[in-house]
Amino acid sequence: MLSTLFPVTHVAGAFDLGGAWAIRFPAHDGLKVYAVASGRAWLSVEGEAVPLCLSAEDCVILPSGRSFTIARDLSFASTGIDKILEEAWSDRTATINGGGDTVLMAGHFAFTGPQTAMLLGAMPSILPLRDAAGQNGLRWLLERLREELSAEAPGHISAVRHLSHLLLVDTLRHYLSQSAGRTTGWLFAQSDPQIWRTAQAIHADPSHPWTIARLAATAGMSRSRFAERFRSLTGIPPMEYVTRWRMVLAQQRLRNGSDRIAAIAYSLGYTSEAAFSTAFKRVHGCAPMRYKNAECSNAGTSRR
């Protein structure tokens, strides 16, 4: 499932902050992770009435994409991240006002494709990490990733790719463990054995002629109870989930292979290329051939 998320941005860096500092960040795609190496900071996220105070060793995930401000004091005038001068950056660390007050480690993952919402679900705006082991792991990964990006030693591209994937897995583990019961999405269907069993069946055999009745039988539930429970956990109706999962697989094959569109359509259970193309366009916003030719892109971008 993680391989279908297509990370298109993985950035790691740090801030060494001093004086009257306050930095404003715009709305972002994907997940951002911050760890306080030393000092403390206030975090204010758009739409949240109560700011969060972060102390040394605290970590926080920002998965909602809202704009936010990190500051020594939220009453200070903030500076946009895009206004920080290039001269302030060295080895992927920005030193503000001479530094020495607070050191923040930062990571960012952005993803392409509408499957992101289906897999990650309705995310909270702020997710602080409470367990010490998880905090230590994330801090180490952020620092190691920043070092690899800065040093550019032999093999650094491969190292960055693997470290980024590990950081993503670690982040999602904490996201799962601390968000259960508070959000919806495919990842959270794991909390319900019956619904999870049907999701596994769909993944194992996406070309099967699935119906509500067949899925409900797999779950061992009545059709009405199954449909209601499935939607409450994943956020979408069962048959819509079947379609979207097929389109996630189709997107993968169009990006990574040379399969003909008709072959992809039939392998995913469609009886005609036209029916497949209609479903693909509804989910991804463009025709399969256009997507295959890289004329359609949902990739997000962000600086830090």
Buried (B, 14 or more C-beta within 10 A) or exposed (E): EEEBBBBBBBBBBBBBBBEBBBBBBBEBBBBBBBBBBBBEBBBBBBEBEEBBEBEEBBBBBBBBBBBBBBBBEBEBEBBEBEEBEEEBBEEBBBBBBEBEBBBBBBBBBBBBBBBBBBBBBBBBBBBBBEEEEBBEBBBBBBBBBBBBBBEEEEEBEEBBEEBBBBBBEBBBEBBBEBBEEEBBBBBBBBEBEBBBBBBEBBEEEBEEEBEBEBBBBBBEBEBEEBBEBBBEBBBBBBBBBBBBBBBBBBBBBBEEEEBEBBEBBBBBBBEEBEEBBEBBBEBBEBBBEBBBEEEBEBEBEBEB
